[in-house]
Amino acid sequence: MSPLHALLFISPPRSLRPIALLVALSSILLNEGSLLAYQTADALGDLTFNQPLGLAAIPEQSDRLLVLEKNGTVQLVTGLRANQPRKQLFFDLTHPRDGKFENGGECGLLGLAVHPRFAENHQIYVYYSLKIDGKLHQRLARFKTSASDLGSIDVASEQPLITQLDPAGNHNGGDVHFGPDGYLYFSCGDGGAGGDAFDHGRHIDKGFFAAIFRIDVDRQPGNLRPNNDPAVHLDASGEAFYAVPADNPFIGIRAHRGKPIDPLKLRTETWATGLRNAWRFSYDAPSHTWMTGDVGQNLLEEVNILKPGQDYGWPLREGKQAFGKAQPSAGLAEPIADYDRKLGASVTGGIIYRGPALPELSGTYIFADFASGRIFALEPKSAGRFTEIAKEPNAVVSFGSNPADGELLFCNLISGKVRRLTR
């Protein structure tokens, strides 16, 4: 079940089994009504947002935070260091230059990443949903700040990079991050419906689906042209507005899951594949680790350590089990953890905690379940053992960190608040 679709399935939490906690916490019973290790609190004072869906920092600006709103706007929050947060409109994408912005269901403004050299080039990259001639698309595009106002984005500056026709409104992925290598990473779901209805999960030559992709938006020398595709925008000379890193892991392969690949349709941008809906993923610099939650179908939610060239198995597998009547297959990457419907129904990938306020959690992956509101801690090297440490009513939809102090933040879609963990 996908994170936003899970709104339809929120129900009172059921009792939990005790789970071993592998961080430096005291022993905690997790039966219904027991005391959890942490509670949650508002992180940005009285500020409220319109369905906050994501958080993004601006490089070298520790007093500013961007809050994405599902309806197509982005708020700039300042005053973080003085603990006097205030917001102002930074970006309004509700009226794109072409097509019609779409925010129904799981669509909307889904991801944003600020270029590492923002102070120099003023670029941001966004992933959003729109309808063109009545047909749904998911788009990755570049925008720039206004020449007269560096505190706001010029909508007219949009340069689409990829506009993928989408067969259904759910499983859109949409998270966007720059990696330590300066390349842009973004996630796409399997196209929606259920059970991989459009047969995208097992392919890497059928468009931008069911994977995390890696591209070079600076088009550095030595990197490659992407293969032609209706989704890839071209400039006046017929060149894409990005390049493909020459070390991307699927370049040159001739077969995938035992089937031949059309080399002209191979999505060389693919970095990791076989993901049903990697709704939120993140990078941890100290441990050099990429992690994601991958939303399950009927039974299991999963957490993965992401590595280049890996196939995470959808739709052959859901969590650590075979999906439906699928036969086990060699060479698939195992999730490091999964959980069933006793704990939740839609995983929200989180971040590895590095803040100073809760040192006992340092190095643990904090993630949540959108439907149940449970917040979990997982030691990435612990062979899948994790525990519930806090709880929201529901709708934990995204994680990030406060650039002023490094503390963990998360968005609650329904309450409209940006929240934090506290003792």
ABEGO torsion letter per residue (X at the ends): XBAAAAAAABBBBBBBBBBBBABBBBBBBABBGBBBABBBBBAAEABBBBGBABBBBBBGBAABBBBBBAAGBBBBBBGAAAGBBBBBBABBAABBABEBBBABEABEBABBBBBAAAAAAGBBBBBBBBBBGGBBBBBBBBBBBBAABAABBBAAABBBABBBBBABABGAEGBBBBBAAGBBBBBBBAGEEBGGAAGAAABAAAEBBGBBBBBBAAGBBGBBBBBBBAABBBBAAGBBABBBBAABAABGBABBGGBBBBAAABBAABABBGBABBABBBBBAAAGBBBBBBBBBAABBBBBBBBBGBBAGOAABBEABBBEABBBBBGBBBBABBBBAAAEABBBBBBBBABAABAAABGBBBBBBAAAGBBBBBBAAAGGBBBBABBBAEGBABBBBBAAAGBBBBBBAAAGBBBBBBX
